[in-house]
Amino acid sequence: MTSRPSAVVWDLGAVVIDWDPRHLYRRLLPDDAAVESFLGEVCTPAWHHRHDEGRPMTEGVSELIAAFPDRAGLIRAYLERWDEMFAGVIEGSVSLIEELAIAGVPQYGLTNWPGEMFPRARERFPVLAHLRGVVVSGEEGVAKPSPEVFRRLLERFGLTASACLFVDDFARNVEAAAALGFAVERFTTPEAFRARLEREGLLDGEPRWVARLRTPLAAPAIDQGKRDTSE
């Protein structure tokens, strides 16, 4: 009989935290076509991934400016205006983390993130305090979907893969975790992930905010010592 997972391992970007360079570049470029062109040809996902693997962002920015000097200002903005790539948190996921914390479910993070930028995330997003530990790819020098970064998570926190439910929005990362024995969920919406958590027995069926709505408000106490003299 296959055992159910007893811990949750969260990807962070686009699962818990709404990070997307488009949030910044829509302010800097005239339209979505220009944004997609810039992010597809200049500050590409492959270029960014090297920072997730530990390359200093200053080094990557300098190299790119040398290759695209006419886009220097836009390239510098990737580093200098990094915080503008965030649109806050994904509220439904934050609620799930809070509920799991109240239920006593151990939670961890495994994120592809430039190492020098992650301390700012810890300061900005208090929800991360609910996680018992986070493995940050840029600090490790290895990023998902490499099996090595998953092994470091397990070794560092004394976990076994089969006891962990790993959630990530990228199929390649989910597939890599599944190959190592993790229970996995490809993230689409907080509601869909809640359903999985309920099936695994990690959460009850009703969100706390729904339960509060179902709880009738107590009638105000009547002071028997006072009479209404308005008649």
Phi, psi and omega per residue, in radians:
M1 nan 2.276 -3.130
T2 -1.333 2.265 -3.137
S3 -1.372 2.634 3.106
R4 -1.421 2.636 3.075
P5 -1.184 2.602 3.135
S6 -2.062 -0.045 3.135
A7 -2.382 2.742 3.130
V8 -2.083 2.324 3.072
V9 -2.015 2.063 -3.058
W10 -1.734 2.292 2.703
D11 -1.230 2.711 -3.069
L12 -1.858 -1.041 -3.096
G13 -1.105 2.239 3.137
A14 1.228 0.078 3.054
V15 -2.069 -0.827 3.100
V16 -1.963 -0.685 -3.085
I17 -2.009 2.305 -3.107
D18 -1.487 1.450 3.062
W19 -1.836 2.280 3.073
D20 -2.825 2.166 3.138
P21 -1.044 -0.326 3.101
R22 -1.101 -0.524 3.121
H23 -1.017 -0.636 3.102
L24 -1.383 -0.902 -2.955
Y25 -1.271 -0.282 2.993
R26 -1.201 -0.331 3.066
R27 -1.486 -0.367 -2.993
L28 -1.837 -0.339 -3.084
L29 -2.088 2.710 -2.932
P30 -1.223 -0.504 -3.095
D31 -2.746 3.023 -3.088
D32 -1.101 -0.576 3.126
A33 -1.105 -0.700 3.118
A34 -1.190 -0.652 3.104
V35 -1.096 -0.847 -3.110
E36 -1.136 -0.626 3.098
S37 -1.127 -0.797 -3.122
F38 -1.121 -0.789 -3.108
L39 -1.323 -0.312 3.105
G40 -1.603 -0.336 -3.046
E41 -2.107 -0.402 -3.067
V42 -2.012 -1.378 3.091
C43 -1.504 1.307 -2.988
T44 -1.429 2.850 3.047
P45 -1.011 -0.659 3.136
A46 -1.142 -0.689 3.084
W47 -1.114 -0.789 3.129
H48 -1.108 -0.653 -3.089
H49 -1.059 -0.520 3.109
R50 -1.134 -0.543 3.047
H51 -1.252 -0.634 3.042
D52 -1.066 -0.490 3.136
E53 -1.533 0.066 3.026
G54 1.972 -0.077 3.111
R55 -1.199 2.302 3.103
P56 -1.046 2.397 -3.091
M57 -1.157 -0.578 3.104
T58 -1.054 -0.684 3.126
E59 -1.144 -0.795 3.141
G60 -1.120 -0.690 3.124
V61 -1.138 -0.775 3.141
S62 -1.070 -0.750 3.134
E63 -1.090 -0.714 -3.098
L64 -1.233 -0.648 3.103
I65 -1.103 -0.663 3.089
A66 -1.098 -0.582 -3.136
A67 -1.442 -0.525 -3.107
F68 -2.286 1.164 -3.059
P69 -1.061 -0.469 3.132
D70 -1.288 -0.193 3.107
R71 -1.958 0.362 -3.006
A72 -0.978 -0.779 -3.113
G73 -1.094 -0.726 3.133
L74 -1.189 -0.647 3.130
I75 -1.187 -0.765 3.114
R76 -1.036 -0.599 -3.125
A77 -1.064 -0.466 -3.140
Y78 -1.038 -0.618 3.111
L79 -1.627 -0.849 -3.006
E80 -1.232 -0.481 -3.118
R81 -2.060 0.550 -3.133
W82 -0.880 -0.755 -3.055
D83 -1.112 -0.346 3.122
E84 -1.405 -0.023 3.054
M85 -1.464 -0.026 -3.120
F86 -1.830 2.395 3.062
A87 -1.996 0.480 3.129
G88 1.715 -2.625 -3.128
V89 -1.934 2.905 3.010
I90 -1.599 1.785 -2.905
E91 -0.988 -0.723 -3.132
G92 -1.087 -0.635 3.102
S93 -1.221 -0.691 3.084
V94 -1.045 -0.734 3.111
S95 -1.078 -0.689 3.110
L96 -1.121 -0.749 3.116
I97 -1.069 -0.743 -3.136
E98 -1.140 -0.724 3.120
E99 -1.145 -0.733 3.106
L100 -1.109 -0.661 3.112
A101 -1.110 -0.744 3.121
I102 -1.120 -0.624 3.133
A103 -1.331 -0.122 3.123
G104 1.410 0.310 3.135
V105 -1.397 2.179 3.101
P106 -1.114 2.357 -3.119
Q107 -2.296 2.497 -3.111
Y108 -2.402 2.896 3.075
G109 -2.113 2.528 3.021
L110 -2.409 1.819 -2.957
T111 -2.228 2.456 2.899
N112 -1.478 1.951 -3.009
W113 -2.751 2.360 3.064
P114 -1.012 2.264 -3.003
G115 -1.032 -0.698 -3.071
E116 -1.279 -0.222 -3.123
M117 -1.675 -0.270 -3.014
F118 -1.220 -0.595 3.088
P119 -0.975 -0.567 3.104
R120 -1.182 -0.600 3.098
A121 -1.156 -0.714 3.122
R122 -1.043 -0.679 -3.137
E123 -1.255 -0.642 -3.008
R124 -1.440 -0.516 -2.999
F125 -2.093 1.612 -3.089
P126 -1.045 -0.393 -3.129
V127 -1.021 -0.451 -3.120
L128 -1.129 -0.345 3.123
A129 -1.148 -0.336 3.106
H130 -1.310 -0.275 -3.123
L131 -1.473 2.325 -3.095
R132 -1.278 -0.285 3.088
G133 -3.074 2.672 3.120
V134 -2.339 2.273 2.993
V135 -1.707 2.105 -3.075
V136 -1.877 2.097 -3.019
S137 -0.996 -0.741 -3.090
G138 -1.129 -0.441 3.065
E139 -1.410 -0.425 -3.087
E140 -1.576 -0.420 -3.059
G141 1.386 0.273 3.108
V142 -2.637 2.468 -3.002
A143 -2.235 2.765 2.984
K144 -1.024 2.474 0.230
P145 -1.655 0.334 3.132
S146 -1.030 2.283 3.097
P147 -1.027 -0.468 -3.078
E148 -1.053 -0.697 -3.083
V149 -1.222 -0.542 3.051
F150 -1.188 -0.706 3.127
R151 -1.113 -0.645 3.124
R152 -1.131 -0.686 3.067
L153 -1.013 -0.866 -3.099
L154 -1.093 -0.791 -3.103
E155 -1.184 -0.717 -3.062
R156 -1.142 -0.648 -3.035
F157 -1.925 0.185 3.075
G158 1.112 0.721 -3.089
L159 -1.831 2.795 2.947
T160 -1.983 2.505 -3.051
A161 -1.003 -0.748 -3.066
S162 -1.170 -0.316 3.128
A163 -1.560 0.003 -3.055
C164 -2.006 2.345 2.961
L165 -1.752 1.959 -3.092
F166 -1.742 2.273 3.139
V167 -2.143 2.304 -3.076
D168 -2.684 2.651 -3.135
D169 -1.545 -0.217 -3.129
F170 -1.708 2.248 -3.116
A171 -1.052 -0.693 -3.084
R172 -1.122 -0.575 3.111
N173 -1.282 -0.682 3.095
V174 -1.105 -0.750 3.139
E175 -1.124 -0.695 3.127
A176 -1.121 -0.715 3.128
A177 -1.164 -0.732 -3.137
A178 -1.076 -0.644 3.141
A179 -1.135 -0.400 3.134
L180 -1.622 -0.044 3.086
G181 1.809 0.068 3.079
F182 -1.229 2.575 2.791
A183 -1.292 2.441 -2.996
V184 -2.342 2.722 3.049
E185 -2.507 2.171 3.008
R186 -1.388 2.061 -3.042
F187 -1.271 2.290 3.002
T188 -2.144 -0.962 3.098
T189 -2.488 2.738 3.042
P190 -1.031 -0.604 -3.121
E191 -1.126 -0.734 3.126
A192 -1.166 -0.655 3.134
F193 -1.238 -0.604 3.060
R194 -1.007 -0.755 3.141
A195 -1.039 -0.683 3.109
R196 -1.166 -0.752 3.119
L197 -1.052 -0.654 3.101
E198 -1.176 -0.740 3.134
R199 -1.094 -0.567 3.135
E200 -1.446 -0.072 3.139
G201 1.355 0.276 -3.124
L202 -1.527 -0.360 3.062
L203 -2.383 2.664 3.000
D204 -1.298 2.988 -3.008
G205 -1.282 -0.388 -2.999
E206 -1.993 2.165 3.079
P207 -1.028 2.647 -3.101
R208 -1.053 -0.654 -3.086
W209 -1.203 -0.527 3.070
V210 -1.237 -0.717 3.129
A211 -1.051 -0.679 3.133
R212 -1.118 -0.667 3.133
L213 -1.151 -0.549 -3.115
R214 -1.368 -0.287 -3.109
T215 -1.408 2.045 -3.109
P216 -1.158 2.491 3.092
L217 -1.243 2.436 3.100
A218 -1.196 2.427 3.091
A219 -1.169 2.470 3.137
P220 -1.068 2.478 3.129
A221 -1.180 2.461 3.128
I222 -1.762 2.202 3.111
D223 -1.423 1.834 -3.088
Q224 -1.187 -0.247 -3.103
G225 -1.447 -0.085 -3.100
K226 -2.098 2.537 3.105
R227 -2.008 2.600 3.059
D228 -1.376 2.015 -3.099
T229 -1.797 0.307 -3.082
S230 -1.412 -0.232 -3.095
E231 -1.301 nan nan
